[in-house]
Amino acid sequence: MTSQPVTVLGECVADAFTDPGRTGPGRAAGPAGLFLRVLPGGGPANTAVALARLGTPARFLGRLSGDVFGDLFRERLTASGVDLTQCVAAPEPSALAVADLDVHGRATYSFLAEGAADWQWTAAELAAVEPAGSVCVHTGSLALVREPGGRRVEEYLAVARRSATVCVDPNVRPLLVRPAVYRERMDHWCALADILRLSEDDLGELLPGVEPEDACDTWHAAGARLVVVTRGPRGALVSLDGDRRTVPAPPTDVVDTVGAGDAFTAGLLHALAGLGRLGGRLEDLTLDEAAACCAYAALVAARTCAVPGADPPWGGELPRPPG
């Protein structure tokens, strides 16, 4: 396994899950007897936690508030082994997402995120962080697209890719940012990224009505070498420079799907790091290797779906990744 860290740049979000009629630790009463169970989340933070638990050194680069949720984020990240030394202590509040789970464990979100710490990156804050030494920089979700910080994150990726593999997960959130904004930026993100990991729902927002294979070709043409579209229980489509393979999802008793995509991304990067494929433009990566890494990632995601919330497994609980 690589001793070089993966840097994850992005947000932490406090996930408040609706918990009607229940009381207990971690629950706050809302209107009309509705209780909320608050857990630390946010796609990039979830990915950093999963990477560290799997055994890949993970650095989180985020703007962490000094409020009660910021303390919750720090505790969770540190307990999972994530390096927080390059985080910024932010005066703004944390973002809050209220997640409502359907009978299949799928979450829909509403957000309280205006003016939150995560999107307020300044050029000086990111210029102070040296990307050299990281084998990969992963980002995506709201911190990449919300202003004023989103363009500065893009500028950081342009510098980071000189020495590191770049991975992007758009993680489209149409309630907060119009899908058209993501569409306008996708070609630029693909030009910066070596790896593009997104869900089938993301695909539907970004290229409505377009078949996944055709979408992969579009994003390859824009610059991304490895494109992975996750399809929940139907596994994942893996496309390396246009050569494709479908990877099945392990059978799972799903509790909920919160953090599953983030866990998949972490499993993929962990497995690629173990093969020594991170640190450049994936020059030596083969389709067989990419598919094997995605199969391992699907297992990490499945284990995350089998427990409540974004609680990815530790490396010792899983078979060894490929290589």
Salt bridges, closest charged atoms under 4 A:
ASP19 OD1 - ARG22 NE 3.50
ASP19 OD2 - ARG27 NE 2.48
ASP71 OD1 - ARG74 NH1 3.73
GLU92 OE1 - ARG63 NH1 2.96
ASP102 OD2 - ARG106 NE 3.36
GLU114 OE1 - ARG146 NH2 3.58
GLU125 OE1 - ARG63 NE 3.00
GLU147 OE2 - ARG151 NE 3.35
GLU154 OE1 - ARG185 NH2 2.50
GLU154 OE1 - HIS188 NE2 3.78
ASP169 OD2 - ARG197 NH2 2.92
ASP194 OD1 - ARG161 NH2 3.89
ASP194 OD1 - ARG281 NE 2.62
GLU200 OE2 - ARG231 NE 3.83
GLU200 OE2 - ARG234 NH2 2.59
ASP217 OD1 - ARG244 NH1 3.01
ASP241 OD2 - ARG225 NH2 2.30
ASP288 OD1 - ARG245 NH2 2.89
GLU289 OE2 - ARG277 NH2 2.80
ASP311 OD1 - ARG53 NH1 2.67
